[in-house]
Amino acid sequence: MKTKLQIPPLTIYNTRTRKKEEFKPVNPPYVGIYVCGPTVYSDPHLGHARAAVVFDVLRRYLTSMGYKVRFVSNITDVGHLEGDADEGEDKIQKRARLEQLEPMEIAQHYTRVYNMAMAKLNVIPPNIQPHATCHIPEQIELVKRILERGFAYVVNGSVYFDVPKYAEKYQYGVLSGRKLEELENVTRELRGVEEKRHPADFALWKKAPPTHIMKWKSPWSVGFPGWHLECTVMNAKYLGIPFDIHGGGMDLIFPHHECEIMQAVAAWDTEPVRYWMHNNLITIDGQKMSKSLGNFITIEQVFTGDHERLSKAYSPMAVRLLILQTHYRSVIDFSDSGLASAEKAYKRLIYTLKKLDTLEFQGGNVNIELEERIVKHINDFYKFMSDDLSTARAIAQLFELSSIVNQLADKGKTVREVSYEVGNLLKTQYATTLKEILGILPEEEHVDSFRLNAVLQILITIRQEARQQKNFQLADRIRDQLKEVGIVLRDTPYGTEWDIE
């Protein structure tokens, strides 16, 4: 009986080429992933949860395959205007004005809220979580480079990317499939857009009006960077060009990710990313989630049940499982009934996990056909995960194994139909696939993990403040005492990271 795991090479649907491709890293065994993070001006919603969980599982799966992953996900705290283009008020500044707070207070608060929600969903924190406002000098330098290469122009202190000039040398719309000629007749009625030479042009740097709070000095004006600029700067800085995987929601394909490509090509004459991955959007009871429709649900509302569309509170693990029971490129419908079904499914998986611990596989009357089924379901889990992260079909294999485990458990604690070798494989792989790859934990383990992460972040913050105040004795004591209990702190150029020995 062969019990060796069979893990096929990973294939990914590449939005850039519109087909599945075998994943081949730029610099194996290292893998660089960049996922667009939130604009931190309001509570995170279910759309944020879906993107975070999907790419968290991608990260976990690559790690399980032996890759060394650097995962970068940014925080947008400047430059994202209301119109998602070059018009309207900065979203964070508007929220700050309405709440009579400083913009950075708004950004800091909602960054904490977002990170807390991600921790509850058992999303591993990014290796690096860069903020747009911390990279203004680098963004200014990128604008200079694009200007020097002739792909931008200055108007009244603002700098715009010259899309028609770019299209003379490079292909436009490689990600979205849009054609430049389709935009020729677009009107320019929106305020501020009349400065552009072409409707498709987009802002690299905007001159700030007198009432604008978040602004910086630049060679062109006192102003702020365009929304698309930050991601090009930060993924190039922390992952290099080109890097492996860029992720985000399908709503970011155009204009955001299309503009990222153009900025990189204009600056460095090369596309920035090998594989573009995009998760689909979500609906609420069959309708597009929208504040205007009154069906907008935040992550915290799902956890508390404080929403008219929810009959009760649902656990973060039920939400995580619901997300993974639909392929990431398909639309997912969040509903009270769907959450209730996911909660039942979660309890069944955890029941199986715990039941497995009580079984003793001794063999003696081995059922070869049964053993082959067990090994096949385990290998099929990896087959479907390697097939463009088909989590729904992979999870179906765990339910098949759950049925087998329950049937065996009904006969008693000692199992003779399955050998120790296959039984041990079943125990270890069921736990590995469920907990480590899918990130679905028993409630008691999840609470412990969440609390550990929260406490460590508090200690890391206290230690950073101590170092800033030159209280190195306290900083070293925190580091040394954590090491005594097996928690190692590593100070990197990008912040303090921790790991368990």
Secondary structure, DSSP 8 states (H G I E B T S, - for coil): ----------EEEETTTTEEEE---SBTTEEEEEE---BSSS--BHHHHHHHHHHHHHHHHHHHTT-EEEEEE-BB-S--BTTSSS-S-BHHHHHHHHHTS-HHHHHHHHHHHHHHHHHHTT----SB--BGGGGHHHHHHHHHHHHHTTSEEEETTEEEE-HHHHHHHS-S-TTT---GGGGTT----STTGGG-SSTT-EEEEEE--TT--S-EE-SS-EEEE-TTHHHHHHHHHHH-SSEEEEEEEGGGIIIIIHHHHHHHHHHHSS-SEEEEEEE--EEETTEE--TTTT---BHHHHHHT-STT-SS---HHHHHHHHHTS-TTS-EEE-HHHHHHHHHHHHHHHHHHHHHHH-EE--SS--HHHHHHHHHHHHHHHHHHHBT--HHHHHHHHHHHHHHHHHHHTT-SEE-SS-HHHHHHHHHHHHIIIIIIS----HHHHHHHHHHHHHHHHHHHHHHHHHHTT-HHHHHHHHHHHHHTTEEEEEETTEEEEEE-
